[in-house]
């Protein structure tokens, strides 16, 4: 099931990015929902908020390390329930979407523009949502362990 979620996120991200690169010129912006949301084609050589611009090798290595850590955590420490499956699938799909861009294009294709926030993509959304879910799972698990220790 993790693999299915990973594939769905990756494919949706690729389709959206292909649409943008085939139908927009760099920095072109088109309104999607009035003044609230636009599609704006940008190329990001950094990370979130365009930090660490041009550190492609660093991001490739960090992505591989992060995916290995998440996989280990999932295999060894997480209950296999819908929440852990969803979180790991979203994280893997998002990470692989941006990893693909970095390998092939040397930058990440971003296009969702709220005008008051940095431009991002579907892979970024999946990574953030998956990380939030995983953080909640870990927090709840830690709270259960603390409670169990207190009851002993």
N, C-alpha and C positions, 0 to 999 in steps of 0.2 A: 504493500500500500504506500510506503514511503516513496518507492520508485515511481509509482503512478503520479503522485503529487509532484514530485521532482520533474518528471517529464512534462506534465501539464503546464507548470510554471515556466519551464525553459521554453517550450514551444510557443506559449502565448507571448513571452518576452521577445523571442526571435521574430514572430510574425509582426508584432507592433514595431519593432526596430526596422525590419525590412520595409514596412509601409512608410515609415518616416524617411528612411534614406532614399527610397525610390520616388517619393512624392514631394520632398522638401529640399530646399537648398540650405546650406549651413546658416544658422541663425534666423532662418525664416520662422515666422510665428503666425499661427492662425487661431482665431478665437474658437473655442469649443463650447463654452458656457458663458456667454456674455463677457463681462470684464473679469469674471472669477477664475476661469481656467482656459488656458490656451495650449495648443501643441506647438512647441518651440524646439527646433532641432539644434542641439548643442553636442559637442564632443568633449568629454571630460577625461583628462589624463590623470586626474587625482582621485580622491575618495569623496565621501560625503562632504558637501559644502565646498567642493573643489580643493580640499586640503591635500598637501603632499603631491602637487602637480608634477608629472613626469617620472614618478617612482614606479614604473611599470613592473620591473623585476621584483621589487619589494611586495607589491600587491599580489603578484602571481604566487610568490612563496607563502605569503600570509594566508592567502585563500586556501592553499593546499594544507597548511598547518591547521587552520580553523576547521576545515572539513574533516580532517583526521580526528581532531579533538571532539567534535560534535558526534561523529560516528562512534568513537570509543564510548562517550557518555551514553549515547543511545543504546549501544549493545550491552554495556556492562552495568549501568546504573539506573536507567529509566524504566518505569513500567511501560509496557507496550499497550498504550491506550490511544484513543482517538486524538487526544491533545498532543501527546509526544510524537505520534505519527505525523500529525498535521504540522507541528512546529519544525520537525526535522526535514520533512518534505519541502516546506516553504523555504527554509534556510538553504538547503542543497540546491533547489531550483533557482533561487535568486543568485546564489553565489556562482553557480555554473553559467547563468546568463551573462553576468558581468565578466566572469573569467574568460568566456568565449570571446567577448568583445576585446578584452585586453590582449589575448593571444593573436587574434586575427587582425584587428584594426589598430591596436596599440592605444586605444582609448575606449571609453564606454559611451555608448549612444544614449543620451538623455533627451526627454521630450515632454514630460508632463510638467506644466508650468502654472503655478498658482500665483505668480507675480510677486508674492510677499515671502516666498520660500525658494531655495535653490531648485533648479530643474532636476527632475529625477525620472525613473523608469519603472516598469513593472517588476523587474528583478529587485530593485531597491525596496519597493513596497513589500514584496514577499519576504525579503531579509528582515525588515523591521518588524513585520507582524509575527514572523516565525520566532524571532529573538524575544519579543515581548511574551509570547506564549511560553517559550522555553524558560524564561526568567521566572514567570509565575509558577510553573511546574517545580522548578528548583526551590523557590521560596516556600511553597506549600510543603514540599518533601522535607525541607529543613525544619519547618515548624512542627511537622508530625514527629520527626526524630527527637526534637527538643522536648515535646510533650511526652513522648514515650519514655525518655530518660527521666523526666521529672516524676512519672508515675511509678517508676521502679523503686 
